[in-house]
Amino acid sequence: MLKDADVAAGSVAVAPRKVQTGRRKHIRENWQLYLLVAVPFLYVIIFHYIPMLGLQIAFKNYNVVQGMLGSKWVGLLYFERFFNSYDFWLVLNNTLVLSLYNMAVGFPAPILLALCLNYLPGVRFKKIMQMVTYAPHFISVVVIVGIVVQLLSREGLVNSVIVALGGQPINFLGDPAYFKSIYVFSGVWQQIGWGSIIYLAALSSIDPQLHEAATMDGASKVRRIWHIDLPGILPTMVILLIMDVGRIMNVGFQKVLLLQNPLNLTAAEVIDTYVYKVGLLSGVPNFSYAAAIGLFKSVIGLILIVIVNRIARKLNETSLW
């Protein structure tokens, strides 16, 4: 009995050594792959995880001279200041409404474009349409806003057409009622082609025999889209929807700021621009206040993405994790 116990203990001790030796041999034989993986891994660690240490300034009265470690702890002071500020509900409402509006219009648009491109008969015409719809993605936001301003200003092309038809010019850029639509539809025009790429890839993976069988049964294109294409790309749609919900508090700083003016500020002031103005452009920049608002946005996004991911896993068995 003792001898058998000693043999068993020895085999247990040898097994980890064999595993470690096998792992080291595998690393030596495939060192190029590990080196390839190390580059993005180090990038994520250096530029995404290490900077998270700076989140502690949201709970401190950060002073540049004293540094992050020497600044005094103030707890939730800056969070309370933001929640009790006069503009809190305004910027929160504008951010949520603009995000939901953008998601309601911008999420299905690439799907519809991908389905339309997928059924185009001519290969040459299909490639031309793809190129035309992809091109705006590569235009900078500053240029996009410049185009919007030139089109919608009081002396722009749109108002010139309205006046020529006998109407009165409309102050599109100065009326808060038009701001959200201008922001959303200009963004859809810029991103619809690029966003359709992943759906076209998902559509290409659907078995063509399903379409052949449906065509032989007399199914129309609408029926084929509803019963074959949409179920085939549904997992992709769910994953992208979950990711979009996680970014619901990130409307986009640059474009909103460029489209802002004193007349449409009641509809155009969002959390990102508010942080920029109050936290960084004030007489004495308050980095702690800006960090606290940024952390608030991140926490809300994390909570939303976890909730939506769990709902998606229960309803459709498709989720990020």
C-alpha positions as CSV (number, residue, x, y, z in Angstrom):
1,M,0.0,0.0,0.0
2,L,2.8,2.4,0.9
3,K,4.6,1.6,-2.3
4,D,1.5,2.2,-4.4
5,A,1.0,5.6,-2.6
6,D,4.6,6.6,-3.3
7,V,4.2,5.7,-7.0
8,A,1.0,7.7,-7.2
9,A,2.6,10.7,-5.5
10,G,5.6,10.5,-7.8
11,S,3.3,10.4,-10.9
12,V,1.4,13.5,-9.7
13,A,4.7,15.3,-9.2
14,V,6.0,14.3,-12.6
15,A,2.8,15.3,-14.5
16,P,3.1,19.1,-13.9
17,R,6.8,18.9,-14.9
18,K,5.8,17.2,-18.2
19,V,3.1,19.8,-18.8
20,Q,5.5,22.7,-18.1
21,T,8.1,21.1,-20.4
22,G,5.6,20.6,-23.1
23,R,4.4,24.2,-22.8
24,R,8.0,25.6,-23.0
25,K,8.6,23.4,-26.1
26,H,5.4,24.6,-27.7
27,I,6.5,28.3,-27.1
28,R,9.9,27.7,-28.6
29,E,8.5,26.0,-31.6
30,N,5.8,28.7,-32.2
31,W,7.6,31.8,-30.9
32,Q,6.6,33.8,-34.0
33,L,2.9,33.4,-33.1
34,Y,3.4,34.4,-29.5
35,L,5.4,37.4,-30.6
36,L,2.5,38.4,-32.9
37,V,0.1,38.1,-30.1
38,A,2.3,40.0,-27.7
39,V,2.1,43.2,-29.7
40,P,-1.6,43.8,-29.4
41,F,-1.5,42.4,-25.8
42,L,1.1,45.0,-24.8
43,Y,-0.9,47.7,-26.6
44,V,-4.0,46.9,-24.6
45,I,-2.1,46.8,-21.3
46,I,-0.2,50.0,-21.9
47,F,-2.8,52.2,-23.5
48,H,-6.0,50.8,-21.9
49,Y,-5.4,49.2,-18.6
50,I,-2.5,51.3,-17.1
51,P,-4.3,54.6,-17.8
52,M,-7.2,53.3,-15.7
53,L,-5.1,54.1,-12.7
54,G,-5.8,57.8,-13.5
55,L,-9.5,57.3,-12.7
56,Q,-8.6,57.9,-9.1
57,I,-8.4,61.7,-9.8
58,A,-12.2,61.6,-10.1
59,F,-12.2,61.1,-6.3
60,K,-9.5,63.6,-5.6
61,N,-9.0,67.3,-5.7
62,Y,-6.4,66.9,-8.4
63,N,-3.6,69.4,-8.5
64,V,-1.0,69.4,-11.2
65,V,1.8,70.4,-8.8
66,Q,1.0,67.8,-6.2
67,G,0.4,65.1,-8.7
68,M,-2.1,62.3,-8.7
69,L,-0.7,60.6,-5.6
70,G,-0.3,63.8,-3.6
71,S,-3.7,65.3,-4.3
72,K,-6.3,65.3,-1.5
73,W,-9.1,62.7,-1.5
74,V,-12.6,64.3,-1.7
75,G,-14.7,61.2,-2.3
76,L,-17.9,61.6,-4.4
77,L,-17.8,65.4,-4.3
78,Y,-17.5,65.9,-8.0
79,F,-20.1,63.3,-8.8
80,E,-22.5,65.1,-6.4
81,R,-21.6,68.5,-8.0
82,F,-22.5,67.1,-11.5
83,F,-25.7,65.5,-10.4
84,N,-26.8,68.7,-8.6
85,S,-25.7,71.0,-11.4
86,Y,-28.3,73.1,-13.2
87,D,-27.4,71.6,-16.6
88,F,-27.4,67.9,-15.5
89,W,-30.8,66.9,-16.7
90,L,-30.5,69.0,-19.9
91,V,-27.2,67.4,-21.0
92,L,-28.3,63.9,-19.9
93,N,-31.6,64.2,-21.8
94,N,-29.9,65.6,-24.9
95,T,-27.3,62.8,-24.8
96,L,-29.8,60.0,-24.4
97,V,-32.3,61.4,-27.0
98,L,-29.6,62.0,-29.6
99,S,-28.1,58.5,-29.0
100,L,-31.5,56.7,-29.2
101,Y,-32.5,58.7,-32.2
102,N,-29.1,57.9,-33.9
103,M,-29.5,54.2,-33.0
104,A,-33.1,54.0,-34.2
105,V,-32.1,55.4,-37.6
106,G,-28.5,54.4,-37.9
107,F,-28.7,50.8,-36.8
108,P,-31.2,49.4,-39.4
109,A,-29.8,51.6,-42.3
110,P,-26.7,49.5,-43.0
111,I,-28.8,46.3,-42.8
112,L,-31.2,47.7,-45.4
113,L,-28.3,48.8,-47.6
114,A,-26.6,45.4,-47.4
115,L,-29.8,43.6,-48.3
116,C,-30.3,45.9,-51.3
117,L,-26.7,45.5,-52.5
118,N,-27.0,41.7,-52.0
119,Y,-29.8,41.5,-54.5
120,L,-28.4,43.9,-57.2
121,P,-28.2,41.9,-60.5
122,G,-25.1,43.4,-62.1
123,V,-21.7,42.9,-60.5
124,R,-20.3,46.1,-62.0
125,F,-23.2,48.2,-60.9
126,K,-23.0,46.6,-57.4
127,K,-19.3,47.5,-57.1
128,I,-20.0,51.1,-58.2
129,M,-22.8,51.4,-55.6
130,Q,-20.5,50.0,-52.9
131,M,-17.8,52.4,-53.7
132,V,-20.2,55.4,-53.7
133,T,-21.6,54.4,-50.3
134,Y,-18.3,53.6,-48.7
135,A,-16.6,56.9,-49.8
136,P,-18.1,59.3,-47.3
137,H,-16.6,57.2,-44.4
138,F,-13.1,58.4,-45.4
139,I,-14.1,62.1,-45.3
140,S,-13.1,63.8,-42.0
141,V,-15.8,65.0,-39.6
142,V,-14.6,68.6,-40.1
143,V,-15.2,68.3,-43.9
144,I,-18.6,66.6,-43.3
145,V,-19.7,69.5,-41.0
146,G,-18.4,72.0,-43.6
147,I,-20.6,70.3,-46.2
148,V,-23.6,70.4,-43.9
149,V,-23.1,74.1,-43.1
150,Q,-22.8,75.0,-46.8
151,L,-25.9,73.1,-47.7
152,L,-28.1,74.2,-44.8
153,S,-27.0,77.8,-44.1
154,R,-29.4,80.6,-44.8
155,E,-27.7,81.2,-48.1
156,G,-27.0,77.5,-48.8
157,L,-28.3,75.3,-51.6
158,V,-31.3,74.0,-49.7
159,N,-32.6,77.4,-48.8
160,S,-31.9,78.6,-52.3
161,V,-34.2,75.9,-53.7
162,I,-36.8,76.7,-51.1
163,V,-36.8,80.4,-52.0
164,A,-36.9,79.5,-55.7
165,L,-40.0,77.5,-55.1
166,G,-41.6,80.5,-53.4
167,G,-41.0,79.6,-49.8
168,Q,-39.2,81.4,-46.9
169,P,-35.6,80.4,-45.9
170,I,-35.3,78.2,-42.9
171,N,-32.7,78.6,-40.2
172,F,-31.8,74.9,-40.1
173,L,-28.5,75.4,-38.1
174,G,-30.0,77.9,-35.6
175,D,-33.3,76.1,-34.8
176,P,-32.9,73.5,-32.0
177,A,-35.7,71.5,-33.5
178,Y,-33.5,70.6,-36.5
179,F,-30.2,69.9,-34.7
180,K,-30.8,66.2,-33.9
181,S,-32.1,65.3,-37.4
182,I,-29.1,67.1,-39.0
183,Y,-26.7,65.3,-36.7
184,V,-28.3,61.8,-37.2
185,F,-28.9,61.8,-41.0
186,S,-25.5,63.3,-41.8
187,G,-24.0,60.6,-39.7
188,V,-26.1,57.9,-41.5
189,W,-25.0,59.2,-44.9
190,Q,-21.3,59.1,-43.8
191,Q,-21.4,55.6,-42.1
192,I,-24.1,53.6,-43.9
193,G,-21.8,52.1,-46.5
194,W,-19.0,51.3,-44.1
195,G,-21.5,49.7,-41.6
196,S,-22.9,47.5,-44.4
197,I,-19.6,45.7,-45.0
198,I,-20.0,43.3,-42.0
199,Y,-23.6,42.5,-43.0
200,L,-22.6,41.8,-46.6
201,A,-20.0,39.4,-45.2
202,A,-22.6,37.7,-43.1
203,L,-25.0,37.5,-46.1
204,S,-22.3,35.8,-48.2
205,S,-22.0,33.0,-45.6
206,I,-25.7,32.0,-46.1
207,D,-26.1,28.7,-48.1
208,P,-27.2,29.6,-51.7
209,Q,-29.2,26.4,-51.8
210,L,-31.7,27.9,-49.4
211,H,-32.4,30.7,-51.9
212,E,-32.6,28.2,-54.7
213,A,-35.1,26.1,-52.9
214,A,-37.1,29.1,-51.9
215,T,-37.1,30.4,-55.5
216,M,-38.3,27.0,-56.8
217,D,-41.1,27.2,-54.2
218,G,-42.2,30.5,-55.6
219,A,-40.9,32.7,-52.8
220,S,-40.6,36.4,-53.6
221,K,-37.5,38.4,-52.7
222,V,-39.3,39.9,-49.7
223,R,-40.1,36.4,-48.4
224,R,-36.5,35.3,-49.0
225,I,-35.2,38.3,-47.1
226,W,-37.6,37.7,-44.2
227,H,-37.2,34.0,-43.9
228,I,-33.6,33.4,-45.0
229,D,-31.4,36.5,-44.9
230,L,-32.6,38.1,-41.7
231,P,-32.4,34.9,-39.7
232,G,-28.9,34.3,-41.2
233,I,-27.5,37.6,-40.1
234,L,-29.5,37.8,-36.8
235,P,-26.5,36.8,-34.6
236,T,-24.4,39.6,-36.2
237,M,-27.2,42.1,-35.7
238,V,-27.5,41.1,-32.0
239,I,-23.7,41.4,-31.4
240,L,-23.6,44.9,-33.0
241,L,-26.7,46.0,-31.2
242,I,-25.1,45.1,-27.8
243,M,-22.0,47.0,-28.7
244,D,-24.1,50.0,-29.8
245,V,-26.0,50.0,-26.5
246,G,-22.7,50.0,-24.6
247,R,-21.8,53.2,-26.4
248,I,-25.1,54.9,-25.9
249,M,-23.6,57.6,-23.6
250,N,-20.9,58.4,-26.2
251,V,-22.6,60.6,-28.7
252,G,-19.4,61.9,-30.3
253,F,-17.7,65.0,-29.2
254,Q,-16.2,66.5,-32.4
255,K,-19.2,66.6,-34.6
256,V,-21.6,67.9,-32.0
257,L,-19.2,70.7,-31.0
258,L,-18.7,71.8,-34.6
259,L,-22.5,71.9,-35.2
260,Q,-23.1,73.8,-32.0
261,N,-23.9,77.5,-31.9
262,P,-25.6,79.8,-29.3
263,L,-29.0,79.4,-31.0
264,N,-29.2,75.6,-30.9
265,L,-27.4,75.0,-27.7
266,T,-30.5,73.8,-25.8
267,A,-30.6,70.7,-28.1
268,A,-26.9,70.4,-28.9
269,E,-25.3,70.5,-25.4
270,V,-24.4,66.9,-24.6
271,I,-22.3,65.4,-21.8
272,D,-19.1,65.3,-23.9
273,T,-19.2,69.0,-24.8
274,Y,-20.3,69.9,-21.3
275,V,-17.3,68.2,-19.9
276,Y,-15.0,70.0,-22.4
277,K,-16.4,73.4,-21.6
278,V,-16.9,73.2,-17.8
279,G,-14.1,70.9,-16.9
280,L,-11.4,72.0,-19.3
281,L,-12.2,75.4,-20.8
282,S,-13.2,77.2,-17.6
283,G,-10.8,79.7,-16.0
284,V,-9.1,77.1,-13.9
285,P,-9.4,73.6,-15.6
286,N,-11.0,71.1,-13.3
287,F,-9.6,67.7,-14.4
288,S,-11.2,65.9,-11.4
289,Y,-14.7,67.1,-12.4
290,A,-14.1,66.0,-16.0
291,A,-12.8,62.6,-14.9
292,A,-15.8,62.1,-12.6
293,I,-18.3,62.8,-15.4
294,G,-16.3,60.5,-17.8
295,L,-16.3,57.7,-15.2
296,F,-20.1,58.2,-14.7
297,K,-20.6,57.7,-18.5
298,S,-18.4,54.6,-18.5
299,V,-20.2,53.0,-15.5
300,I,-23.6,53.6,-17.2
301,G,-22.3,52.1,-20.4
302,L,-21.0,49.0,-18.6
303,I,-24.3,48.4,-16.8
304,L,-26.2,48.7,-20.1
305,I,-24.0,46.4,-22.0
306,V,-24.2,43.7,-19.2
307,I,-28.0,44.0,-19.1
308,V,-28.5,43.8,-22.8
309,N,-26.0,41.0,-23.2
310,R,-27.9,38.9,-20.6
311,I,-31.2,39.6,-22.3
312,A,-29.8,38.7,-25.7
313,R,-28.4,35.4,-24.3
314,K,-31.7,34.4,-22.8
315,L,-33.8,35.4,-25.8
316,N,-31.6,34.4,-28.7
317,E,-28.7,32.5,-27.2
318,T,-26.3,35.0,-28.9
319,S,-24.2,37.3,-26.8
320,L,-20.7,38.8,-26.4
321,W,-19.9,36.4,-23.5
